[in-house]
Amino acid sequence: MKRLASLLVGVLCGCGGIEETPAPEVFIALPRDFQHFQEWATYPLPPNEVAGSPHIAGERTLFINRKPAHGSTQFPVGTIIVKRVNDGSQNFAMVKRGGDYNVQGATNWEWFDLKPATDGVTQIIAWRGITPPSGEMYHGVAGGECNTCHQSARNNDFVQSEPLLLSGF
């Protein structure tokens, strides 16, 4: 009976020598994941002066939920970077989703347009995905697509901002 039970356990747990490739790690961000982002590590950005850029001039601040380990060549899955523009009436985010998401653009990153709720803590997701949906814009710029610009930061895991260079962590 013991032998039969051992054989059955071996068959049921897949211990028969066939190895399965583990699924890639995936993180799906929800509105609660953006709450209290103002308490995360903070990096002020200099004003943007690039003509025609979808990134507006004026005060901008980055917030990151967790810094990568020293010497990392990529940000870990689950990293959330929020950019607050001016008075915080609009926030943009990039989330390291993983799972080979957005493989034709900034691989593993998902883009978000966030609007603060009246409580000042909750963030409402206006849109999310690889590009703004039809009829939506990136901070008022028609056709503004995050992947286009972030491709230039491929060597820093598609994160452009100087305070978040992987070599600095």
C-alpha positions in Angstrom: 0.0 0.0 0.0 2.9 2.4 0.9 4.5 1.7 -2.5 1.3 2.4 -4.4 0.8 5.7 -2.5 4.4 6.7 -3.3 3.9 5.9 -7.0 0.6 7.8 -7.0 2.2 10.9 -5.4 5.0 10.7 -7.9 2.6 10.7 -10.8 0.4 13.4 -9.4 3.1 15.8 -8.6 4.8 15.5 -11.9 8.0 14.0 -10.5 8.4 11.7 -13.5 11.4 13.6 -14.9 9.5 16.0 -17.2 10.6 19.5 -16.4 8.2 22.4 -17.1 9.5 25.9 -17.9 8.3 28.2 -15.2 5.9 30.9 -16.3 7.5 34.4 -16.4 6.8 36.6 -13.4 3.8 39.0 -14.0 2.5 41.9 -12.0 -0.8 43.5 -12.8 -1.1 46.9 -11.2 -4.4 47.9 -9.6 -5.5 51.3 -8.4 -4.6 50.4 -4.8 -0.9 49.9 -5.9 -0.7 53.6 -6.6 -2.1 54.8 -3.3 0.3 56.8 -1.2 2.9 57.0 -4.0 3.8 60.4 -2.6 5.5 58.6 0.3 7.9 56.6 -2.0 11.4 57.6 -2.8 11.2 61.0 -4.5 13.3 62.6 -7.3 12.6 66.1 -8.5 13.2 66.6 -12.2 14.5 69.7 -13.9 12.0 71.5 -16.1 11.6 70.0 -19.6 12.4 72.5 -22.3 12.3 70.2 -25.4 10.0 71.8 -28.0 7.2 69.5 -29.1 7.8 67.1 -26.2 4.7 65.5 -24.6 6.4 66.1 -21.3 5.3 69.5 -20.2 7.6 72.2 -18.9 7.5 73.1 -15.2 7.8 71.2 -12.0 7.9 67.4 -12.3 8.7 64.8 -9.7 9.4 61.1 -9.9 8.3 58.6 -7.3 9.5 54.9 -7.3 8.0 52.3 -5.1 11.2 50.3 -4.7 14.8 50.8 -5.9 16.5 48.0 -7.7 19.3 46.2 -6.0 22.8 47.6 -6.4 24.3 46.5 -9.7 21.0 45.5 -11.3 20.7 45.7 -15.1 16.9 45.9 -15.0 14.2 47.1 -12.7 12.4 44.2 -11.0 8.9 43.1 -12.0 6.5 45.1 -9.8 8.5 48.4 -10.0 6.1 51.3 -10.2 7.4 54.8 -11.3 5.0 57.7 -11.1 5.7 61.1 -12.6 3.7 63.9 -11.0 3.4 67.0 -13.2 3.1 70.5 -11.8 0.3 70.5 -9.2 -0.4 66.8 -9.3 -3.7 67.2 -11.2 -2.4 64.5 -13.5 0.1 61.7 -13.0 1.7 59.3 -15.4 3.1 55.9 -14.5 5.1 53.1 -15.9 4.8 49.7 -14.2 7.2 46.8 -14.8 4.6 44.2 -15.6 6.8 41.4 -16.9 5.6 38.4 -18.7 7.0 39.7 -22.1 4.3 42.4 -22.1 4.8 45.2 -24.7 7.6 43.2 -26.4 7.5 45.4 -29.5 8.0 48.6 -27.4 9.5 49.0 -23.9 9.6 45.3 -23.1 7.8 44.4 -19.9 6.5 47.9 -19.2 2.9 49.1 -19.1 1.9 52.8 -19.3 -0.7 54.6 -17.1 -2.5 57.9 -17.1 -3.7 58.5 -13.5 -6.1 61.0 -12.2 -6.3 61.8 -8.4 -9.6 61.1 -6.7 -11.1 63.7 -4.5 -9.7 62.0 -1.4 -6.2 63.0 -2.5 -4.9 59.4 -2.0 -6.7 57.2 -4.5 -5.6 57.3 -8.1 -8.1 56.5 -10.8 -6.7 54.8 -13.9 -7.9 56.9 -16.9 -6.1 54.5 -19.3 -3.4 51.9 -19.2 -1.7 49.8 -21.8 0.9 49.9 -24.5 -0.4 53.1 -26.1 -3.2 55.6 -25.2 -6.5 54.3 -26.5 -8.2 55.8 -29.5 -9.4 59.3 -28.6 -7.1 59.7 -25.6 -3.9 61.6 -25.5 -0.7 61.7 -23.5 -0.9 65.0 -21.6 -2.9 66.7 -24.3 -0.6 65.6 -27.1 -2.4 63.7 -29.9 -0.5 60.6 -30.9 1.9 60.9 -28.0 3.1 57.4 -27.5 5.3 56.4 -24.6 7.2 53.6 -26.4 8.5 55.9 -29.1 10.6 58.0 -26.7 11.4 55.3 -24.1 13.0 53.2 -26.8 16.0 55.5 -26.6 16.6 54.3 -23.0 16.8 50.6 -23.9 20.2 50.4 -22.1 18.5 51.6 -18.8 15.6 49.2 -19.1 13.6 51.9 -20.9 13.6 54.3 -18.0 14.8 57.7 -19.2 15.1 59.8 -16.1 18.6 60.5 -15.0 17.9 60.1 -11.3 16.8 56.5 -12.0 19.9 55.4 -13.9 20.6 51.8 -12.9 24.3 52.5 -12.6 23.4 54.9 -9.7 21.8 52.3 -7.5 
